[in-house]
Amino acid sequence: QVQLVESGGGLVQAGDSLRLSCAASGRTFGSYTVGWFRQAPGKERQFVAAISRSGGMTRYADSVKGRFTISRDNAKNTVYLEMNSLKPEDTAVYYCAAERDNPYPSTRRNPYDYWGQGTQVTVSS
């Protein structure tokens, strides 16, 4: 089992950058595929990015491709989401999630068993 805690959210202006962190408990974090999702008010939670156990494979939503970068440091039990060129439509609560059954990082919510509490990102125009 793993517990996830997100941090790094905040209020920024359009065009700014933020780096989110997802810190995990446990000594087997390298066995988990990790994803980032986001949920804006009144909308469904949507996929943002995901990374494989070793970090060798990543996937991105089309809306963030080229602007966001997901990475991980298994020695620090942490996954990062570097967000550049932020837009007002990126405003949402950002969640990290983890699962250990599939080596291929999924874009769907269902495979992810563990979720953090989320961190708010607000981008003003």
C-alpha positions as a Python dict, from the first residue, in 0.01 Angstrom:
ca = {
    (1, 'Q'): (0, 0, 0),
    (2, 'V'): (116, 356, -66),
    (3, 'Q'): (5, 698, 52),
    (4, 'L'): (39, 998, -176),
    (5, 'V'): (71, 1367, -90),
    (6, 'E'): (68, 1639, -354),
    (7, 'S'): (227, 1981, -312),
    (8, 'G'): (339, 2279, -517),
    (9, 'G'): (9, 2422, -629),
    (10, 'G'): (-73, 2789, -613),
    (11, 'L'): (-200, 3101, -788),
    (12, 'V'): (-2, 3211, -1093),
    (13, 'Q'): (-50, 3422, -1402),
    (14, 'A'): (-91, 3294, -1755),
    (15, 'G'): (247, 3205, -1901),
    (16, 'D'): (403, 3124, -1564),
    (17, 'S'): (540, 2789, -1451),
    (18, 'L'): (479, 2560, -1154),
    (19, 'R'): (623, 2231, -1040),
    (20, 'L'): (397, 1990, -859),
    (21, 'S'): (533, 1711, -642),
    (22, 'C'): (376, 1383, -543),
    (23, 'A'): (549, 1231, -242),
    (24, 'A'): (483, 867, -160),
    (25, 'S'): (523, 661, 152),
    (26, 'G'): (664, 312, 149),
    (27, 'R'): (981, 148, 25),
    (28, 'T'): (847, 3, -300),
    (29, 'F'): (746, 320, -481),
    (30, 'G'): (949, 212, -780),
    (31, 'S'): (698, -69, -831),
    (32, 'Y'): (414, 174, -904),
    (33, 'T'): (307, 342, -1223),
    (34, 'V'): (202, 699, -1144),
    (35, 'G'): (-39, 935, -1312),
    (36, 'W'): (-146, 1296, -1274),
    (37, 'F'): (-510, 1390, -1320),
    (38, 'R'): (-696, 1716, -1278),
    (39, 'Q'): (-1049, 1821, -1204),
    (40, 'A'): (-1195, 2164, -1273),
    (41, 'P'): (-1518, 2279, -1103),
    (42, 'G'): (-1819, 2110, -1256),
    (43, 'K'): (-1610, 1884, -1476),
    (44, 'E'): (-1498, 1524, -1465),
    (45, 'R'): (-1151, 1430, -1350),
    (46, 'Q'): (-930, 1405, -1657),
    (47, 'F'): (-596, 1255, -1739),
    (48, 'V'): (-292, 1483, -1758),
    (49, 'A'): (24, 1269, -1763),
    (50, 'A'): (157, 932, -1653),
    (51, 'I'): (494, 768, -1605),
    (52, 'S'): (612, 409, -1590),
    (53, 'R'): (785, 248, -1293),
    (54, 'S'): (1136, 326, -1411),
    (55, 'G'): (1045, 655, -1572),
    (56, 'G'): (1136, 529, -1916),
    (57, 'M'): (786, 567, -2058),
    (58, 'T'): (561, 873, -2033),
    (59, 'R'): (221, 968, -2170),
    (60, 'Y'): (49, 1305, -2195),
    (61, 'A'): (-291, 1447, -2269),
    (62, 'D'): (-294, 1638, -2596),
    (63, 'S'): (-390, 1955, -2412),
    (64, 'V'): (-62, 1960, -2214),
    (65, 'K'): (179, 1797, -2457),
    (66, 'G'): (483, 2018, -2509),
    (67, 'R'): (407, 2227, -2198),
    (68, 'F'): (406, 1975, -1912),
    (69, 'T'): (674, 1722, -1821),
    (70, 'I'): (633, 1431, -1582),
    (71, 'S'): (937, 1278, -1414),
    (72, 'R'): (1021, 1072, -1109),
    (73, 'D'): (1297, 1015, -858),
    (74, 'N'): (1243, 673, -704),
    (75, 'A'): (1525, 729, -455),
    (76, 'K'): (1318, 1018, -316),
    (77, 'N'): (981, 843, -361),
    (78, 'T'): (860, 1143, -559),
    (79, 'V'): (698, 1212, -893),
    (80, 'Y'): (703, 1561, -1041),
    (81, 'L'): (487, 1750, -1287),
    (82, 'E'): (665, 2047, -1439),
    (83, 'M'): (408, 2282, -1589),
    (84, 'N'): (518, 2560, -1823),
    (85, 'S'): (327, 2818, -2026),
    (86, 'L'): (27, 2780, -1800),
    (87, 'K'): (-313, 2883, -1930),
    (88, 'P'): (-633, 2976, -1746),
    (89, 'E'): (-786, 2650, -1869),
    (90, 'D'): (-523, 2461, -1669),
    (91, 'T'): (-697, 2578, -1351),
    (92, 'A'): (-802, 2271, -1153),
    (93, 'V'): (-728, 2054, -855),
    (94, 'Y'): (-440, 1826, -952),
    (95, 'Y'): (-424, 1472, -817),
    (96, 'C'): (-155, 1210, -838),
    (97, 'A'): (-246, 843, -845),
    (98, 'A'): (-56, 515, -834),
    (99, 'E'): (-108, 152, -928),
    (100, 'R'): (122, -149, -945),
    (101, 'D'): (-55, -404, -1165),
    (102, 'N'): (28, -264, -1507),
    (103, 'P'): (376, -162, -1625),
    (104, 'Y'): (226, 47, -1907),
    (105, 'P'): (109, 386, -1771),
    (106, 'S'): (-264, 419, -1819),
    (107, 'T'): (-459, 729, -1919),
    (108, 'R'): (-775, 598, -1753),
    (109, 'R'): (-870, 650, -1389),
    (110, 'N'): (-981, 293, -1323),
    (111, 'P'): (-647, 118, -1292),
    (112, 'Y'): (-521, 360, -1030),
    (113, 'D'): (-581, 229, -679),
    (114, 'Y'): (-423, 502, -469),
    (115, 'W'): (-496, 872, -485),
    (116, 'G'): (-369, 1181, -310),
    (117, 'Q'): (-587, 1460, -171),
    (118, 'G'): (-503, 1703, -450),
    (119, 'T'): (-340, 2044, -482),
    (120, 'Q'): (-509, 2351, -628),
    (121, 'V'): (-363, 2522, -931),
    (122, 'T'): (-518, 2853, -1034),
    (123, 'V'): (-402, 3039, -1344),
    (124, 'S'): (-523, 3395, -1387),
    (125, 'S'): (-544, 3566, -1725),
}
